[in-house]
Amino acid sequence: MSTARHIVDERTRENQRRASDPEAVVFVSAIAGSGKTYVLTQRVKRLLLQGVRPERILCLTFTKAAAANMSNRLLSDLGDWVGMGDEALRASLGALQDQATDKISARMLQDARGLFAKAIETPGGLKIQTIHAFCDALLHQFPFEAGVPANFRELDGASEAEFLTAAAGRVMEAALAEPSSLVGAALGDITLLANEDRFTTQVKKASGFRSIIDDILPNLDDAPALAKRLRRVLDIADDLTIEAIDDALLTQAALAPAEWPAAIAEIRGQENQTSDKEKFSDRLQAALETVDRRQKARAYGAVFLTGEGRPRSASRLVPAKLLKVAPELYALMHSELTRISALIAQRRALETCQISLALTILARAVIDDIERSKAREAFLGFDDLIAAANRLLDGRAGDWVRWKLDQGIEHILIDEAQDTSHEQWQLVRRLSEEFFAGKGATENKRTLFVVGDDKQSIFSFQGAAPALFDSERLRIASKATQAGLDFRNVVLDLSFRSTEPVLGAVATVFSDLQRLKGVTSDSQFPDHRCAREGVPGRVDIWPLAPPPADSNKLNGWDYPFLVQDVVDPEQHLANRLARHIASAIGHDQVDDHGRLRPLAAGDVLILVRRRKAFFDKMIRALKQQGVPVAGADRLKLVEHIAVMDLLALGDAVLLPDDDLTFACLLKSPLLGLDEDDLFRLANGRADHTLADELARRAREETRWQTAHRRFAAWRERAGTERPYDFFAGVLGRDGGRRDFMGRLGSEANDALSEFLAAALDFETRHIPSLQGFLAWMRSTESVVKREMEQGRNEVRVMTIHNAKGLQAKYVIMPETVQVPRRLSEDRLVEACDPLDGKPLLLWLGKAGQEPDLVARARAAGDQAALAEYYRLLYVAMTRAEDRLLIAGYLKGTKEAPATSWYALIDEQLRPLCTGETDATGDIVSWRYPATALAADTPATIRPAVAAKAMIPDWLQRPVPPSPAGRRLSAPSRFGGGTVGASVYPVIEEGLAARLRGQVLHQLLQTLPQLPPARRHEAAQAYARRQLGSAAPGLADEALGVLAMPELAALLAGPHLAEVPVIGTVEVAPRRSLTLSGRIDLLAVGAEYIDIIDFKSGEAPSDGPPQAYIIQLALYARLLSSRYRDRQTRAALVWTRLPRYDVLSSERMAAALATIEGG
């Protein structure tokens, strides 16, 4: 929110005071840019000044970024109070509380200055968080009451997609294995609709209706009841079948098949035989020649239908001349049309019923499978957090939990309420219901504050329900009034963000709410008053970039050689915008705190609807013009070119004989060869693979030798290193990150970091193999989200959804022609049961062929999508502070669709604009209003320079050696050659033995968390899944170790598995080691610290190797410095013929002496 030249009238000040009053229950409707966050933070400050403890205030918002912004702003204000003089602080407090400064005592000043420290020192900090973060904390506080694992972890979006794909695959396998089962029959019902790939897509879409499925089909056993309900709402008899309908097509026919030849001859005599159109007689002849009875019935029904499956027009069914020559046959055919149309409608209703039921059953099965998988691994998704929190507050323990919360929460503030889903509103109701009941409403001063704007509700795909915004306002008002509380409905309609021309354009475009149904619940579009009076601004509308007149006549071979923007309207517009921005930067002027300054690259925000082709073309065009651009705000990780190169590296080291993959690697920044190098290596190589040819001819060129040496080293390391270690070495030690950034720029850095994070995530959940990691990466939907807040001087190109909450001096909207698609076919759609009003899921077939109930559901869905489409326009336009540019391009049409943004803006705003022409007199832009920006301060023209990745010098230099005694060491490296084949024979067995050891360690880590009765079955299943034929005996080996009395006693108490440790150990006077390692099992008791290290294989007959003793001695010394009040014990546990070797403190001290002496 800018502070320049803000003219705040008394009405707005009063509304801000009324909204921030800590004594009132308040519901605020605020237009874009009206200071919602400001009012919310003002209310929090007034609550704190009243003596409310910080931990008793709960602020819930929609995004982490919004929560961080709100927290930072509040702490900044409280911090400012600390350093203010008495008079300045009195003035600030007086303005905040509408209080005379002479009424503010010294004690009040002292209390205000202490609020910053109180907020900082509050355990956990101020409760300003997303609703998901709140639920996460709530469930961790009451895990047993909520029925969730005490150590659950949050599942991100990419991992949820992975779980869904895996579950769909398992359900499909089970259905195919048992076709007579409920799920198998359901799969059979949709077989004609979906192959394996489309099955997964269909089930994924269906599973998105989780809350409705939980309501209409809580268990698979409830399928018969749902089937009966679907038949009722679709008006289908209980005993009606598809076979009965097909049979009725023939058996009830007014014209028996034996009479068809005569009818064909009679009708054919009246038809125009010279016409190319398909004739009634031909269709009836085709039905006559069909042998299979069911197929014949369907062919007969098709005689009376169009190619799209709709009943034919009665006037065009048969030739009109037939009425004169054979009136009875003419009347018979028309009566058949009526009868068959009714039967076809029944069949479609029944098909809708069967497919709706089948998809709901399959979705239920997939959801149940996902829930079992998440329970096994102690995961909860975002929706699970909300659902579990609702169950907790609504269950048997709900009253007790609410009582506990009431001791800690006295005031709830909800930000961005328009984006709150039905389930989230339920949670708010349960949290606040005691605020309006009994003593909770009278004795304690507890309040609810809600702020939002239903015009900005654009996240329906995440469950946002804008209709609830108004209904919740009415509900809260009723509750507060009944409880005798002061309820206030406050409207904030003064924008501190946008100039008068921008706000005038918004008000003009949205003036006709009858046309824009669903944009807001208000009967009239609210006022949008401007606090930046007199600040220059403008709105420009560009003519649409037209499709080329002869684009359909282009020869495909000629296309690549033509100037692209001549034949591509997207590229044409992207190039024009890039040139416009390049010329505007440093020349055009914008307001900056009351003074004009030159437009900078960071002032420009380009908003698109989706990250499609235009998105990439726009970024490319800006780079070609030398305009600094921030790159993509979000991208799929596996689609980033740097990640594709890293995946190619992984493929190549695993299978170097794949020439195509190896060629991609050679041309990547990692090896740096070019097309000429590749041609010279590939041409004439006979039967050699490309990798072999490089090895054979490496000495011919220095860069070939470097590439060969690098690749050979990577192949060697790939067989022994974990995926993270391997790729971290490639990017760090081997300079891969430097190479990528040198070619691709700084934006590659985010993708590379996310790739390494994904490798770490993979290793925590799977056996760390390179091939497994590559397959996992390609199957996930990991997305890189880049923060695009203003700060760097770069043009931002992003989607409107991602720009929610942001603003810019100059906003450009280039995609205003594209309209929302109608609800796609072959999917479920939410419908309403006419009897009880409850939701249902119905199959959406082809438009015009569905039952009436489905058609109404489709129309309602299309209308809801159109309303959100217009709300998205409102959000986009109101991101602009000073200037707004409307543009668009046509593809395949001559004008913008009537429902498009461009058509709306063109109709409503363009009549108020002034046209601007070029040298030829053609209109190049329409300007609103007619006056231009003021130019009282000349701007310095600065050339646009491309942003280059600035790599600091220190990153190019080798890392200097660590000072003596400070090198980071792994405890397992000590002991030199002590550990040989005689000690650890499984090492010589290669990768299979390594993998077996890793699986064994994983079992020893996870089995103690399971009930003893389930451990054997779970261990066998996990071992078989990971090792296949090498699995026998491993489960018994793991369970034998866990059954050892010494270990069982430790596992019965507090313990941790696979504990990473890092620290400094003093091994001699003035000599220390900085260690980094991992302890297999750590048990922290009241008197002892126990360190357990598992070793695969049998115990050596001559005792533990010196290297193992040193390793545990270092761990023991490191932990003893942390837990000085407890004794440290260490033991080696050998898994084969299990043995528990306790290492005495004397033995470990002697082992450490070998390091001290060395």
N, C-alpha and C positions, 0 to 999 in steps of 0.2 A: 504494500500500500504506500504510494508516494505521499510525501508530506508537503509538496510544493503547492503554494497558493490555494490551500484547501479552505473553502468558505463553508463553515459548518453552522447551519442555522439552529435556532433554539429548539425547533421541533426534533431535530436529530439528536441534539444533546440530551433532551428530556427522554427520548426513547432509549438512548444508551444508558442513562441513569436508571430508568425503570427496568431495563433488561438485566443490569448488573446488580440490582438490589438483592443482597443476600437473604432477605427475609421472605422473598416471594417465589412462587412456582411460576416459571416463565417458559413460554413457547415463542420462539423468534422465527419469523419468516424474513429472510434477507436476500436482496438481489445480489448479483455478482459484484464483487468489489466494494461492498458496503461495510466491510470491517467486522465480519463474523468473529474472527479470531481475536480481534481487539476487544470486543465486548466480552467474550468468554474469559480472556485473561484478566480484564477489569473485575469481573465477578469473582474470580479466584482470589485476587488481591484483597477485595473487600471482605471475603470470607476469612482470610488469614488475619486481617486487621481486627476482625471481630473476636479473634481468639480461637478460631477453629483450627485444630491441629492438622498439619499438612497430610498426614496419613489417613485422615477421615474424609478427604476430598477425592472423588474418583472422576477423572475426565476420560471419556471414551471417544475415540475418533476413528476414521476409516482407514488411514494409511499410517505406516511408520514415519514417513516423511512429515506428515501433518502433526503427528504426536511430537516429533523432535522439534519442529518449528515452534509449536506452542510452548513446549518446555523451555526452549532457549529464550523465547521472547519473555516469558514470565521471570525466569532467573535473571535475565538482563535487567529488567525493570527493578526487581528486588535488589540487585547488585548496585544499581544507580542510587537507590535510596541510602545505601551505606555511606557513600561519599558526599551526599548533598549537605549543604549548609542548612541551618535551622529554617531560615526564611523560605528557601527554595523547596525544602521538604514539606513545610506547612502548606505552601501553595499547591504542591502536587497532591497531597492528601486531601486538601480542601476541595480541589477540582474533582478528585475521584469520588468523594463521598457527598458532594454537594453540601459542604459544611464551611462555615466561616472560619478563617484562619485563626482568629483569636480564641476560638473554641478548642483548638488543638493544643493539648498540654505537652509538657516536656516528656511525660511518661509515654504518651502516644508516639512521640518522635523516637524515643528509645525502643519501643516495641516494634515500630516499622523498620528501624535499622537492624533489628535482630532477626527479622523474618528470613533474610537471605541465608544466614547460618542455620536457622531452624529447618529451612527447606533442604539445604545441602546435607545436614546431619540426620535427617529422617531416614530410618532404615528402609532401603529399597528406593529412596528418593521420592519425589512427587509422583503420585499415581496418575500420570498422563500417558495413556497407552492405547493401543488398538484393542478392540473388543476381543480379538483372538488372543492377544497377550494377556488380557485380564483372565480369560477362561483358562489359559495355560497355568497361570499362577493359582487360580482357584482350585483346579483339579489336582495340582501338585500339593495343595494344602489339605485337600480332603479326598485322596485317591481311593481309599477303601469305601467310603460312603458313596462315591461316584461310580464304583465298579470299574476303575481303570487301573492299569499297572502303575505302581508307585514310581517306577523309573521310566515312564513313557517318554518318547521323543516325538517331536513334530515332524510330519511328513510334508515335504515341499511338493509343489505342483508337478515337477518332472518325475519325482518318485511315485506320486499318486498315479500318474499316467502309466508308469512302468508296472505298478501293481495291477492296474486295470487290464492292461494288455495280457499279462501273464494269467490273470484269473479268467479272462474270456477264452484263452487257449485251453485252459484246464476244463472249463465247462463244456466246450465244444468236444473235446476228447471224450469226456464222460458221457455226453449225449450220444455220440456216435457208437460208443461201446455198448450202451444199453438203449437201443431205439424205442423199446416198449415202455421205458420209464417216463415220468411226467416231463422231465427236461428233454429227453430224447424225442418224445412226441411233439413238444414245442418246437424243437429244431426242425423236425419234419414239416411242420406247418409253414415255416418260413423258408424252406429250402429253395423254392422257386424264386424267391425274392433276392437271395443273397448267396454269393460264393463265400469262400473262407475269409477273404479280405473284407468284403462288405458285411459279413456277419459281425466281425469285430467292430466295424464302424457303427453298425446299427445298435449293437448292444452298448457301446460306449455312449451313444446318444440317449438310449433308454435309461441307462444308469444315472444320467444327469438329473433325472426326476426322482432322486433318492427320497425326498421327504414325502412325495405323493405315493411312491411305491410302498414306503413304510406304513402308510395309512391304508391303502387299498389291498395290499398283499403283504401283511407282516410276516407270514410264513408260507412256504410252499404248500402246506396242508390246506391253506385257505383258497387254493385255486378254484375248486368247484363253486364256492360262494361268489367269487369274482366273475366266473363264467356266467352264472345265473344273473348277476347284476348287469353285466354287459348286454346280455340278451334282452333284459327288460328295457334298458334305455334305448336300445336300437330297434325295439318293437319286433323281436324275433321269437317265434314259438319255441318252446323248450325242446320239442322233438324234431325240429326242422334241420335237415342236413343238406349239404351241397349236392349229394347224390340224388336226393329227393327232388330238388329244384331242377337239376339236369334232366331227370326222368320226366318231370312234368312238362318240360319244353316239347317233348314228343308225344307223350301219352295223352295230353290234354289239347293237342293241336287240333284246330278246326279243320285242317286239311291233312289227312293221313299221308304218310310217305308214298303209299301206292298211287295217290292222286297227284303227286308232284309232277310227273312227266307231262300230264295233260295241262296242268297250270303253267308249266314252263313254256310249252308251245303256244298257249293262248297269250301269255304276256309278251313273249318274244315277238309275236306278230305285230304288236303295237309299239315296240321300242324302235328307236332310231338306230339302225344297224351301222350307220356311218360314223356315229359318235365314238370317240376313244374312251369315254367314261365307262367305268365298271357298271354293269347293268344288273337289275334285280334278278333277271332270269339266269345270269351267269352265276350269281352267288347261290341261288337255289339249286342250280345244277351241281355246284361244288359240294353242297350239303348232301345231295342225293348220292353222289359218288363216294362219300365217306363211308367206310366199312364199320369201324368201331362205333358201337352204339352211343357211348358217352361223347365221343368226338363228333358224331353226327348231330347229337342234340345241341352241342355248343355251336357247331357250324350253322345249324338252322336258326339258332338265336341270333348269330352274327348277321344273318341275312337282313335283319331289321335294324341293325346298328351301323353307325358311321365308322370310319377307320379309327376315330378317337374313342370309340366305345359308347357314344351317346346314341339314344334313340333317334332314328331318322325322322325328318319332317314328314308329316302325313301327306303334304301336297307333292312331295317328291319321292314317295315310296315306290309307286308304280305309275306307268304312263296314264295321264288323264283320259286318253282315248279309251282306256279299258272300261271306264264307267259306262260308255255307250254300248260296247259290244258284249261285255260280260259284267253286268252290274253286280251280280251275286259274288263273283270272284273278287271284284274290286272292294265290295263291302267286307268280304271275308278277310282280305289282306289287312285292311285297316283295323278290324277287330283284333287280328293277331298281333298287330303292332302294339295295341293297348295292353293285351294280355302278356306279351313277351316283355314289354317294358317293365311291367310290375314284377315279373319273375326275375328279371335281370337286377332290378333294384333290391329285391330280397337277397339274391345271391351276393351282391356287393356288400350289403349290410352284414351278412353272415361271414363273408371273407374278412370284413373289417373287424368283426367280433373275434374270429379265430386268430387273426394275426395280432390284434391288440393283446389278447390273452397270452399268446405264445411269447411275444416280445417282453411282456411284463414278467412272465415266469422266468425267462432267460436272464433278464436284468436282475431279478431277485436272487437267482442262483449265483450270478457273478458278484453281486453285492455281498452275499453271504460268504463266498469264497474269499473276497478281499478282506472282510472282517476277520476271518480266521487267520489269514496271513498276517494282518496287522497285529492281531492279538499275540501271535507267536513271537513276533519281533518287537512287541511293545511300542507300536507306532500309533499315532492319532493324526488324522488329517485335519485341515482347517474346519471343515463342516463337522467332523467328529467332536472337536472342541466345543462348539456351540451346542450340539445335541447333548453331549455328556453333561455340560453345565446346566442345561435345562432339566435333564433328568435328575440331576443332583438336587436342584432347588425344588423340584416338584415331587420327589420321592418321599419315602418314609422318614429319611433323615433331613428332609428339606426345612422343616421348622427349626430344627437345631442349628443347621448350617446358616439359615437366615438370621437366627438370633446371634450367632457368632459374628456374622458379617455386620449386623446392626451395631455391634460394639465398635466396629472399625470404619463403617461408611455412614456418613451423615448427609453428604451432599453429592449428587450425581449430576454430571454435565455431559451432554451428548452433542458432539459436533458432527456436521455433515449428515444430519438425520435422514435426508432424502435417499441416501445410499444404504440405509439399513434394511436388511431382509426381514421377512416374517419371523423367522426363528430368532433373529437378533432382537427384534422388538419383544418377543416373548420373554427373552432373558431380562431385558430392561424392566418389563412389567413385574417379573418375579423379584427382581432386586429392589424395586421401589414400592411394592404394594403395601409394606408396613408404614411407608411415609404417609399414607392416607387413611390409616386405620387405627382406632383406639387411642391409646396413650402415645403411640408413635406419631400421631398427627397433632397432638396438643401439647404434650410435655416437652418433647425434644424438637428443636428447630431443625427440621430436616427438609431439604428442598430438592426439586428436580428442575434442571434447566436443559432445554432442547433448542438447538438452532439448526437451520437448514434452508434449502430452497428447492422446491419440487421441480422447478424449471431446469435444474442441473442434475436430475437423476438420469444417469446414462449407463448404469452398470447392471442392467437387467440380467445379463448373462452370468452375473455373480449373485443373483437372487434379490437385487434391489427392487423394492416394491413402492413406487412413488405414490400410489393410491393410499398407502398406509400413512403417509406423512400427514394428510389432512384428517384421516380418521383417528390417528393417535392424538392429534391436537384436541379434537372434540372429547376423546376419552379422558385425557389428562385434565382438561377443563372441568369435566363433570366430576371426576374423582376429587379434585382439589376443592371445588365448590361444596360438595357434600361434606367434606371434612372441615369446612370452615376456614380454608386456607386462602391466602391472597394469590389468585391466579391472574396472570397478565399475558395477553396475546399482543406481542410487539411486532411491528413491521419496520424494517430498516430499508429505506428506498433511496438513500443518498449514496452515490458511487464515488469513492475516493480514487478509483483506478482510471476510468476512461474519460476522454474529452467529450465535450458536448456533441460534436459531429458523430462520434462513434455511438454514443447513447441514443442520439436522435435516429440514427440508422437502425439500431436494434428495435426501438419503439415502433418505428414505421413498418419494419418487416413483420413484426409480430402483432400488428394492430388488429388483425382479423382472426380472433380466437375461434370463431365458428369454423373456419377453414382448418385451423390448427388444433383440432380437438385432442385433448390429452396432454398438451404441453404443460398446463398448470390447472390446478383445481379452482383457481380464482375465476370469477365470471368475467372479469375484465383484466387485460394485461396491466400489471402494476406499474405505477410511475417509476421512471428511472431518472432521478434528478442528479445533477452534476455538482460535485464539490470543487471542480477545477475550472471554475468559470473564467472565460476569457483566454484559456490556454488554446493555442491553435491546434487543429487536428483536421483530418480528412478521411474520407472513404472513397476508394476508386473501384470502378467496375470495368473490367476489360471485356471486349468482345470475345466470344468463345473461339478457341483454336479449332478450325473446321477440319473434317477429314478430307483428304485430297480427292478431287473429283474422279480421277482415273486410277485410284488405288487398287481397284479390283481387276484392272487390266494389266497390272505389272507382271512381268515374267519373273518367276522365282530365281532364275539365274542372274537376272539383272539387279535384283533387290540389294545385295550387299554392296554394290558399287555406287548406289545413289546416295545423295546427301540425306542422312537419316531423318532430319526434321522436316523434310519435304514430304515424306510418306508416312511419318509417325506423328500424330498430333500430340501425344504425350511428350515426345522428345522436343517437338516444336515449342510447346509451352515451357518445358523445363529450361530450354536454352534462352528463351526470351526472358524468363524470370531471373535467370542467373546473370544475364547482361544488365537487366534493370537493377538488381541488387548491387552488382559491382559498381555501377555508375552512381548509385545513391549513397553508398558508404563514403563518408568523408565530405559529401556535398550537400545532401538534404539535411534538414535540421529538425531536432526534436527538443521538447521541453525537458529541462533537468533542474528541478528545484527552483523553478521560476526564471531560469535563463535558458536561452537556446544554445545548443551545442551540435556539432556534426553527428550524424547517424553513424553508429559503429556496428560492426558485424554482430556483436553480442546483443544488439537491440532487435534483431530480426528473428522472428519465429514463423516457420512454415508448417502449417497444420494439414495433415492428410487424414483420410478416413481409415485407410489400411496400409500396411507395409507391403504393397504390391510393386508392380513394375515401375510406376511413376516415382515411387519413393527412392528407388535406387538411381533412376535417371536424374532426379533432381539433385541428389548428392554428387553424382558424377559431373553434372553440368556446372555446379558451383566450383568444384575442384578445377575444372578446365578453365574457368574464368579467374582462377587465382583467389577465390573468396575463401577465407577461413571458415570451415564447416566442422561441426562436432561429430559428424558421422551418425550411424543408426542409434536410436535410443534403446532399441531392443532387437535382438536377433537370436535365431536358433543357433546354438553353439556349433552343432555339426555342420552348419551351412557356412560358417565363416571360413574364408580361404586358408587362414593360418591353421585352423583346427583340421581342415581337410588334408593339409600337408602333413600334419603330425600323425593323422590316422594312416596316411599313405606310408609314412616312415614305419609305423608299427606293422603294417601289412608286408612291407618289403623285407624287414628283418626276419619275419616269420616265413615268407615265401619269396625269396629273391628271384625265382624263375619267372615270376609274373612280370613280363616286360612292360606292360602298360603302366602298372603301379610304379615300377622302378623308374620309368621315364618321367612320371609326374614328380617323383622325389628328386630326380636329377635337376629338374627345372625349378624346384622350390627354392626359397631363400636358404634352406638348410645346406644345400650343396652348390647352388648358385651357377649351374651350367645354363647355356642359352640354346636357342634353336639350332644354331650352327654346330655346336658341340654335339647335340643329340643326333643330328643328321650324320655327322662324321662317324659317330660310334655305331649307329644303327645300320647305315648303308653298307652292304657287302659283308656283313658279319657271318654269313653262312648259317650254320646251325648253332652258333654260340648264343647264349642268352645275353641280354644287355649288361647284366651284372658281371658275367664272365668276360665280356668284351672290355668293360671298363678295367677290370683287374689285369687283363692281358696287355692293355695298351696304356696303362696309367702313366708310364714314364714319358709318354710323348708330350704331355702338357702338364705344367705345374698344377693347374686347377683340377685336372683329372686325377693327379696323384693325391691331392688333398681330399677330393671327394671320395676316392677309393679308401684312403686311410681312415677317414671319418666313418664311412659306412661299415668297414670291417670291424672297427672298434665298437660301433653300436650293435652289430650282430652278436659280438662276443658278450657284451653286457646284457643284452636282452634275455639271455638264457639264465641269468643268475639274479637279476635285480627285479624288485617289485615294479609295477607300472609307474607308480609315482616317482620312485627313485630314478627309474630309467629316463622318464621325460623331464624331470627336474634337472637331471644332469645334462640332457641335450640342450635345454633352454638356458641353463645357468653356466655351468662349467664350460660347455662347448660353444657358448656364444649364440645359441639359437634365437634367444629373445632379441638380442642386438640385431641379428640378421633380419628377423621378421619386421622389427620396427624401422629398420633402415629402408626396407622396400615398401612396407604397407602403412607406415606412419604410426603415431601414438595410439590410435584407436585399436590397434591389434593387441595392445597390452592387456586390456580387459578380457578379451577372449582367451588369451594365453593363461592368465591367472585363473579364470574360471575352469579352464581345461585341467589344470593341476589340482584345483579344488575337487573337480569331479573324480579325478584319479584317487584322491584321498578318500572321498565318500565311497567309492567302489570298494576300496580295500577294507573299510569298516563293516561291509555287509556281505562280501563275497570272498572266495578264495582268490588271492591276488595273482592272477595269471594275465599275461599280456594279451593272449588271444581272447580270454573272457572279457577283459576290459574293452577291447575294440568292439566286440559284439554288443556289449552293454551300452557303450556310447552311441552306437548307431541305432539302438532300439529305444533310447530315451528321448524325451522332448525338452532337454535342458535349454533354458533361455537365459541369455545374458541381459540383465537390466542395467542400463547406465543412467546415473543421475544426470539430469539435464538442467539443473538449476542455473540461473544466471550467475555469472562469475567469470568464466573464460570468455574471451572476446571472439566467439565463433557463432556463426549462424546455426540455429537449431532446427532440425527437421524431425518432426515427431507426430505421432497420432494424437487426435483430439483427446481420446481417453487418457493417454499418458500425460497430456498437458493440463489435466484438471488440477487446479490449484496454482498454476503458473500464470505468468503474464509477460508481455513484451511491449516495447515502444511501437514496433511495427509488426503486425500480424498479417500473414499472407495465406489465403485459402484457395488452393489451386484445384481442388477436387469437389466442385459444387454441382456437377451434372449427374453423378452416379446416385441412383436411388436404391433404397433397400430392396433386396429381393423378396419376393413372396415366400411364405413358408415352403421350404423344399419338400418334395414328395418323398415317400419311402422313409417315414419317421413317425414317431409318436407325437401327439399334440395334446396339451391339457384342455379338457372339456369340463363342463359342469353338469352334474346329474340333475335333470329337471325335477326329480322327486324331492331330494333333500338338499340340493345345492352344493353337495360335496364334490371335490375334484375327481376326475377320472382321466385315464390315458387312453386315447383312441388312435388307431392307425390312420395316417394321412396318405391316402392313395392319390390317384391322378385327379387334378382339379376338374370339377364338373361331374365326377363319377362317384362322389362319396355320398353317404346318407346325410340328411339335413343337419343332424346334430354335429357331424364332423365338419360340414360346410360352414356352420355358424362358428365353430371353434377356429377354423382356418381364417374366417373373416375377422374374428376378434384378435387373433394373433397378428394378422397383417396390419390391423389398425394400431395395435400396441407398438409394433415395430415402426410404423410411420410416425407415431407420436414421439417415440424415443429419437427417431431420426431428426425431427425438428428440435427437440431438446438439445441434441448434439450441436445443431446449428447455433443455438443460443449460447452454449458453452464456448464454441469456437469464436464467435463474434466478440464476446465479452472478455476474451483474453487480451484484446488490444487496448493499449493505453492511449496512444496518440494517433496511429494510422492503421487503416485496415484496407487490404486489397482483395477483391473478389475476382477470381478467374476460373477457367474451366476449359475442357476440351471435349470434342465430340468424337465418338467412335461408332461408325455404322449408322448414325442417325443424322438428320439435317437440323434438328433443333433439340433443345433440352426438354426432357420429359416434364409434363405439367406439374408433377408433384416434387420436382427437384428443387434444391436450394436455389439454384441459379434462376429458375423460372419464377420462384416466389420473390426473390430479390429484384429481378428484372421488372416484375409487375408492380411491386409495391414501392420500390425506391428509385428506380431509374427515371420515372417522370419528374422527380425533384432534382435531378442532376443536370450538370452542364457538360456538354460534349467537348472533348479535346481532339484535335485533328493533327495529322502529320503533314509533311510538305506537300503531299498529293491531295490533301483534303479529306482523306479517309479518317473516320472516327477510330481512335486508338484507345480511348478511355472515356468513361463518364465519371465526373467528380461530384461528390456530395460533401459539404455544400459547395456553392459556386466559388466561395472565397478560398484563396490559397493560404498556405502557411505563411505566417509573418516572417520577415527576414531582417529584423532590426540588428541582428548580430551576424556579421559575415562569418561563414564557416571556412575552416581550412580544408582544402581538398587533399585527401590522403589516398594514395594508390592502394588498392586491395592487394595484399600479399598473401600467398598461400601459407598456411600454417605448416611448419615443418616439425618433425619429431626432434626435439632438442635432447640429444643424448649427452649427459655430462661426461667430462673427461675421465673422472674416476671410474666410470663404468667400463671404459675401454682398457684400463690398466689391469694387470694381474693383481690378484689379492696378495698383499704382503704377508709374509709368514707371521703367525701368531706369536706374541711374546712368550718367553719360556714359562712353562707351567700353566698356560691358559688355553692350550689347544683343546678343542672339543673332542672328547674321546668316548668310544663305546667300551663299556667294561669287558665285553666279550672279546676284545682284540688282544688282551694281555695273555701272555703265556706262550707266545711264539709257536714253535713246532710241537709243543706238548700234545696238542690234540691231533692225533693222526688217525690212520685207518684202523689201527688196533683198538683205539678208544671209541670211535664213532663210525662203525662200519657202514651204516646206512648212507653216509655221504657219498660213498663210491657207487651207490646204486643209481645216482643221477636224479633227474628231475622228478621221476615218479616217487622216489623216496622222500624228496623235499615236500612234495605235495601231500604225501601221506602224513608227514610230520605236522604240516600246517593244519590239516583236517583234525588230527589228534589234539593239537593245542586248542583248536576251536571248540571241540567237544568238551575238553576239560574246563574251558571258560564258561560255556553256556549250560551244560547239563546240571550243575548245582542249582540253577534257578528253577528247574522243573521238579514236580513232585517225584519221589523215588519210583512210584509205580509206572510213570510214563517214560523214564529215562532210557530204558533198553530199546523200546520201540522207536523213540525219537532218534537215538544214536544210530541205530541200524539204518533208518530211513535217510538220515543226513549223510552217513558214510556212503551208502549206495548212490545217492544223487551226485555226490562229489567225485567218487572214485570208481564207480562201476564195479568191474570184476576184481579190482584190488581192495575192495572194501571188507571182505570177510575177516573176522577176528578183531577189527579195529574197535568196534563198539564194546566187545568184552574187555579189551585192553584198557579202554578209558574207564569203564565201570569198575574194573579191578583196582585201578588207581584210586578212584573216589571212595572205594570201600575200605581203604586202609584206615585203621583206627586213628592214627596220628592226624591224617588229613581230614577225616570226618569230623574230628573235634574242632578243627579250625574252621571248616565250612559251616559248622553250626552257629558260629558267631559272626560278627561284622567282618566282611572281607571284600576285596576288590580283585578283579581279574584283569590281566594285561594293562598294568598301570605304568604309563610313561613317567619317567623321572628325569630331572635335569638339575645339576647343581655343582658346586665346587667342593672337592675333597682335598684336605691337606694330607699329603703322604709323607712329607718330611719337612723339617724346618725350612721356611722360605721356598717350599716347593709344593705346588698344588696342581690338581687336575680338574678341568671342567668336564663333567661326565654327562652323557645323554644315553639313556637306555630304557628298557622296558622290563618290568618285573612280572613274571607269570602269575603269581598269587601273592597278595599282601593282606595280612590279617593284623588289625590294630586292636589290641586288647587293653585292659586296664593296666596290666603290668608288663606285657611283652609286645614287641613288634616282631611278627614272624614273616620271613622272606622265603618263598618257595620257588624253586626253579625246576621246571619239568624237563627231563631229558629223554628223548625217544631212544628206545633200545634197551639192552641189558646193562647192568652195572658192571664196570671193569673189575676183574678179580683183584687187582693191585690197588684199588681205591680210586677216589675221584681224581681226575687230572688237575694239575696245578692251575691251568687256565680257568677252570670252573670255580675253584676255590677263590682265586683272585677276584673273579667277577662278583661273587656273592659278598666277599669281604669289602669291596668298594661300595656296593649297595648298602651294606650294614653300616659302614662308617658314615655314609651320606645321610642315612635316616637317623642315626643316633645323634647327629648334630641338630636334627629337627625335633626329635622326641627325647629330650634329655632326661625326662623323669621315668623312662621305661627301658627295660633291657631289650637288646636286639638279638634275635635268634635267626639262624639261616639253615636251610636244609635243601639237599638235592633229592628229587624224586625221580627214580628210574621207572619207566612205564612198562617195560617188558619184564615179566616175573617181578612185579613191582617191589621196590625197596626204597626205604626212607632213610637217607644218610644225613644225620645231623652233623654240622660243622661246628666244632668247638671254637670259642673265641681265641684260644691259644693258636689253633691251627690257622685261623684266618689272619691273625696278627703276623704269624711267621710268613704266610704267603705275601702279605703286603710289604714285608721287609725286603722281599726280592725287588719290588719296584723302588722302594726307598733307596736301596743300595745301588740300583741302576741309574 
